[in-house]
Amino acid sequence: MHGIGVVLAAKLLGHIGDATRFPTAGHFASYTGTAPLDASSGNRVRHRLNTGGNRQLNSVLHTMAVVQARDPGPGRIYHQRKLSEDKTPAEARRALKRRLANVVCRQILKDQQASMGTTT
């Protein structure tokens, strides 16, 4: 995955452990602190930073989001689209972090299932 090196990948895998303990990507996002909290008022729908969850995993996803928003690729396209939807840079980065949490969860579950299939 773009934006993650060996050290961050090890931190990610070490903190997650058994990925099957997360029934949905939403549970994983909540665990990592990337699931946004509703902060709407009136007609303006907003979400704010979730300060809960595993802060180490949130830090890894933040680094991935910053790198992907900076470099050309699908992450930058998504970030630019959020900015064009009148999101603030922080809101666009939070949305990208949430999307990356889904990608990471899906990839880890896929890798874990593949490794279990090859050992049995």
C-alpha positions, 0 to 999 in steps of 0.5 A, a space after each residue: 500500500 502506498 504511504 506505508 513502509 516496513 516500520 508502519 506495516 509492522 506497527 499496523 500488524 502488531 496492533 491489529 493481531 487477528 483481523 477476524 475479530 472485527 466483524 465489519 469495516 465499521 468496527 475496524 474504523 471505530 477501533 482505529 479512531 477513524 470513524 467520524 463522530 457526528 457534529 452537525 448543526 442546523 442544515 450543515 452536516 459535519 463530522 468531527 475527529 474521533 479522539 477514541 480508538 487505538 491512537 497508534 493505528 490512527 497515527 499510521 493511517 494519518 501518515 498514509 493519508 498525508 502521503 497519499 494526499 500529497 502524491 499523485 494517485 487514487 488517494 490524491 484524487 479522492 482528497 481533491 474531490 472532497 476539497 471540491 465538495 467544500 470540505 475543509 482540508 482537515 475534513 478531507 483528510 479525515 474522509 481519506 483516513 476512513 477510506 484507507 481504514 476500509 482498504 487496510 481492513 479488507 486487505 488484512 482480512 484477505 491476506 489472513 484468509 489466504 495464509 490460513 488456506 495455505 497452511 491447512 
